[in-house]
Amino acid sequence: MTSPAQIRAAGEADAAQISGLFRFSDLDAWTPENVQWLMREQRAVALIAEAGAEVAGAIIGSGIAGEAEIYALIVNPAFRKQGWGRRLLTVFTDICRDRDIEVIHLEVAVDNAAALALYRQGGFAESGRRPGYYQHDGKPVDALLMSRRLQS
């Protein structure tokens, strides 16, 4: 019997699976130890999306003093264009709202059209730029800083 699709809070036991998702992204890889370290922090927000026995994606970030930051949102390519990124972002936002977070920040490569579309649809707007922050195929790529104010 296949278990249903779900998004749940990730724990330290999920660190290796979340770390493994980084192979599907242009982000600097986080080791399982890096992910576990973050999850030990009281301010951490880490979610894992599961479709049956497979990991569809994850989002990790933290929030403190009214502000949160998304460090990574990664969807397994086998599950892209199925709404997993939007659902992870929505649940993360809801948790932030419950924690009285007023604004969420993130950064994304300017050449990541899918992520930019997701974040814009999720209510994020450009708040700055970091020139040459990322390296893609040996070339510098700017990071677009984005923020979203949450309504109570």
Secondary structure, DSSP 8 states (H G I E B T S, - for coil): -----EEEE--GGGHHHHHHHGGGSSS----HHHHHHHHHSTTEEEEEEEETTEEEEEEEEEEETTEEEEEEEEE-GGGTTTTHHHHHHHHHHHHHHHTT--EEEEEEETT-HHHHHHHHHTT-EEEEEEEEEEEETTEEEEEEEEEEE---
